[in-house]
Amino acid sequence: MLILVQLSGIDARVLEEQKLETPSTYAEGFDFENIPLYLNNNGKQKFQSTEDDSNSDITSHHHSSLLTDHSLGPGNFFFHMKDLKVGNKFDLYNMGDLVQEATSPLPRHEADSPPFAFASLTEILHHFSIPPDSPKAKKVAQNFQICESPQVGNEHKFCATSLESMYDFVSSILGPKAKPQVLATTAHNGENRPPLVQSYIVKAIPVRVTTPSLPVCHPMTYPYALYFCHAAAKTTALMVKLEGEDGSKIDAAAVCHLDTSDWVSNHVSFKVLGIKPGTEPVCHFIPENNFLFITNSLEAAM
């Protein structure tokens, strides 16, 4: 299912209770209100207590390549822009296996109480009944290291604690007149679990939009839905319809970074693709529960 979503302010809990049906075809699209339902439909809503450091990659790389480094996993998510053609095949890791488990979103007034800030850490842990010395508490604290770190250069980053605040960030990048739409990856596996790695054929590329600044939001580990959002410069956003050897289908969101001249030279994408910084675009697919925001209005950012 290709996600094309109109943004608006909402109370996410009410929408979850309504159990609305998400559309089954690309043409239908659905409202931004249904993002929490989309997360629920993936069946991943548990706040994990394992000790893996799932957020650490966000801060461990050069700021211009945050998108490519966060939540990607195996290197075969990268591909050459010239190879993305209908009929071509890609050997890909199962994108559903890389999903960070989603937690339920809260309306802004609840997400802001207690305030999302390191200064409120003790109150936050008490509010969500998280033992101070637990792995969960460590994960919560790590979020503030990421979200409260200084911006680098012209970087635009923001941690969205609600769908309303996510909308505010997206509007600040695309412009107040924009009508943002969301691109997201959805796997259609039914009851079957696809192989960990298999060959996928490109069946169609229904969306290909080049933009000077692309808002992107990645899920973080927190008691409620928290997203690390940033603006990726000089990109092409895509939706790619893929079909696996086992018959499973994926509507995959993807990004091509058109200018990598200021990326660190040892970035994993250069090793995987066998290229050097600034020589050609670096493209990669996006796991489920991550969102790309585009607009079709040329006047929106003016």
N, C-alpha and C positions, 0 to 999 in steps of 0.2 A: 504494500500500500504506500503510495507516495503521499507524503504529508505536505499539504499546501494550506497554511493556516492564517486566518485573519486575526490580528491581535486586538485584545480589549481587556479592560479591568474586570476581575471576577472574584467570587468567593469559591475557591477550589473545592472545599469540603462539600458544599451543596451539590456541586456538579458530580462529584464522585458518588454521592448517594443516589443520584438520578440514574446511574448505570446506563448512560446513553450509548447507543450503538455507534461505532466509528464506521466511516464509509468504506466500501470495498473496492472502489476504483479510483484511479488517478483523477478523473474529471470532476468527481464530486467535491473533493477537498473537505475540510471541516474547520470549525471555528477554534480559535485559540483556547476557548473554554475547555476543549476536550484534550488538551495536553496531559492533564493528570490522568485521564482515562486511558490515553495512549500508553502512559507509563505503566498503569495498572495491567493493561492487556498483555504486557510482556511478562507478567507474573513475577516481577522482581521488586519486592517492597520491603525486604527485611534489612534492618540496620545491623550489619555484621559486626561481630565482636572479635574476629580474628586479628592477629597482630601484624598482618602485612601492611606495608606503608604505601597504600594505594594512591595517596595524593602527592607523594614526594616528587614525582617526575615533573610536576607543574613548575617547580622552582629550580630544577636542576639543570636547565638548558637555557640557551640564548633566547631572549624575549621574542625575537622575530620568528622563532620556530615553535612557539608554544603549542600551536594547533597540531603540528606534526608529531610532537613528542608525547602528548598527553593521551592516555587511554588507547594506544594503538596496538601494542603488543608486537607480534611477529612482523618481520620486515617485509613479508610478501603483501602487506597492505599498500606498499608504495608501487607506483607504476609510471611509465613514461607517458606524457601527454599524447605523443604521436601514436601510441599503441591503443588508445581508447577509440575503437571503431566497432561498429556493429559486425558481429561475426567473429571477432577476435576472442581468444580465450585467456583467462587468468587463473592461475593456481592460487586460491585464497584460503586463509584461515577462516573458520566459522565465526562470523562477526557477532553472533549471539553469545558465544562463549567469552567474549571480551567485555561484555556489558557490566558496568558497575551497578550493583543492585540499587534500584531507585526507591526512595522514600517518598511518602505522600507530601504534597505541597500544602502550605498553610496560607491563609489570607494575610496581607501585609500587617494588619494591626496585631495579629497573634505572633507572627514571625519576629516582630520588633519588640516583643515583651517576653522575656528580658531582652535588652538590646543585643544585637549581634556584634560583640566587641570583646577583645581579650580582657579588657578591664572588668567585664561581666562574667568571666569564665566560671568562677565559683558559683554564682547565681544560676548560670546556665546548667551546670552539672547537677545542681540540686533540683532545678525545675524539671529536668528529664530523668531524675533518679539514676544518675550515672555515678558510680563510685569514683572518687578522685584519682585513685591509683590504678584504675582499670585500663585495658587497651582502648576501650571506647573513649575514655577521657583523653588519652593521648591523641587519638584521631581528631577529636573536637579541637584540641589545642593547636594541632598542625594546620587546621583551616585558617586560623588567625595569622599564622606565620605567612601563609600564602596571600590572604586577603588584605592584610594590613602592611605588606611590604611596599616600599616606595615604587612609584612608576618609573620606568626607564625610558628616557628620551621622549618620543612622541607616542609611546605605547598607551593604548586605552584599555584598561582592565577594570573589572567590577565583579563582586561576588553578589549574586542575586539570591536573596532570601525568600522571595515570593515571586509569583508570576507577574504581579503588578510591577515590581522593581525590575524584573527582566525586561518587561515592555519599555520601561523608562530608559534603560540602557540602550536597547535596540533603537529607540526613537532618537536618542542623542547621537547615534552614529549615522543612521539612514536619513535623519531629518524629520522635523515635526509634521510635515505633510505626507510622510511616507505611509503606505499601507503594507506593512511588513508581511511576508509570507515565510513559512518555515519549511526547510528541507530536512528530512530525517530518514534514517535507515529502518526498514522493516523487513524481517524475514518471514516468509510464508512456508513453514515446515509442517504445519498440521500437528499430528501426534508423533511424527517421526523426528528423530534427532539426526541431523546431517553429519557426515564425517567431519573430523576435526579439520582436515585439509582436503579440498577437492578442486577440480577444474570447473570454472564457471564460464559460460559463453555470454557475450554481450548481446542482448536481444534488441535493445533500444536505448536511446539517450534523449529522453523527453524534455530535459531542462539543461540548458548551458548558458549561464549568465556571468559575464565578466564585470567586475566591480572594483573600484579603487579601495573600498573598505568593506570587509565582510564581517558582521557580528557573528560570533560563534560562542556557544555555551556548552560546557562540559559538566557532567554530574560530579559532585564531591560527596564524601562520606560524612553524614551528619544525621541527627535524629529526625529532621524533616528535610524536604527537598531543598538542596543548596546547589547553586551552579556557579562555576567559575566562567565568567564571560570576558571576551576580549575581542578586539577588532583586528582581523588579519588583513594586511595591506596587499594590494595588487594581486587579486585572486580571480579564478574562475570557479564558480560553484556549479555542481552538476548533480543530476539524478540519473542513475544508470540502472536499467532493468537487467538483472542477471538470472541465469538458469543453470543450476548445478547438474552434474552428471547423474545424480540420483533423482532428478526431477524437481528438487526444491527450488523455490524462487525467492529472490531478494530484490526489493526496491532499495538501492544503495545510494546514499548521499556521498558525494566525493568533493574534494577540493584540489585545485591545481594552484600552487604558489608560483607566480610568474617571475618573480625577482628574488633570487636567493643569494645575491651577491654579498649580503652582510651576515649570512649564517655562518656559524662556526664550521671550520673545515672538516672536523671529524664527526659531523652530524651523521647519524645512522643512515639517513636516506641516500646520502652520497655514496656510501659503501654498498648499499643494496643495489642502486641503479648504475653504479660505476661511472659517476660524473663528478664534476667539481663545482664549487659554488659559483652561481651566476651564469652557468653555461646553458642551462635549459630548465624549463619548469619542473618542479617536483610535485607529483600528484599522489594522493592517497585516499582510500575509502574511510568513512566515518562509522564507528560502531553504533549500535542502537543506543537510544536515550541521550544522544548528543544532538544539538540543533544548530543549523545554519540559517541565517535570516537574510532574505533578499527582498528587493522591491522592484516592481515593474514600472514605477513612476520616475521618469527622467527628471521631473521637476521637484521631486520630493526633497532632495538634499539641498536645494537652492534656498 
